[in-house]
Amino acid sequence: MAMSREDVIWAYKIFLGREPESEETIAFQLASGQSRLELIMQIMESDEFAYKHVVQ
């Protein structure tokens, strides 16, 4: 099943604690052809995710 706009927004909220930067970011993610799992993996491999989830 193709990823929806809501899937992108919720992935950002759940894994980064924020909404996507812009509608362009959402459109880019939707146009990428990624699955939900691939988007989640991309987010979890990001510097932002690592910074927000560092175990100290």
C-alpha positions as a printed Julia matrix, in Angstrom:
56×3 Matrix{Float64}:
  0.0    0.0    0.0
  1.26   3.47  -0.85
  2.24   5.83   1.91
 -0.23   8.65   2.66
  0.29  12.24   3.75
 -0.89  11.23   7.23
  1.69   8.41   7.36
  4.49  10.92   6.76
  3.17  13.35   9.37
  2.74  10.64  12.03
  6.19   9.17  11.36
  7.76  12.58  11.98
  5.67  13.12  15.11
  6.37   9.68  16.57
 10.07   9.39  15.78
 11.24  13.02  15.75
  8.68  14.6   18.06
  7.69  17.22  15.52
  5.78  17.81  12.31
  7.54  17.84   8.92
  9.17  21.18   8.07
  6.82  21.98   5.2
  4.34  20.69   2.68
  7.31  20.35   0.31
  8.93  17.88   2.73
  5.73  15.83   2.81
  5.46  15.93  -0.99
  9.12  14.87  -1.32
  8.61  11.89   0.97
  5.47  10.84  -0.91
  7.2   11.2   -4.29
 10.15   9.09  -3.11
  8.14   5.9   -3.54
  9.3    4.58  -0.17
  7.23   2.31   1.98
  6.27   3.29   5.53
  9.0    1.02   6.84
 11.61   2.61   4.59
 10.58   6.09   5.79
 10.84   4.98   9.41
 14.27   3.47   8.77
 15.4    6.69   7.05
 14.24   8.76  10.02
 15.88   6.41  12.53
 19.19   6.64  10.65
 19.1   10.46  10.63
 21.38  12.7   12.68
 18.31  14.38  14.17
 16.95  11.08  15.49
 20.35  10.13  16.91
 20.7   13.52  18.61
 17.23  13.32  20.16
 17.66   9.74  21.36
 21.21   9.71  22.67
 21.61   7.62  25.77
 23.71   9.54  28.24
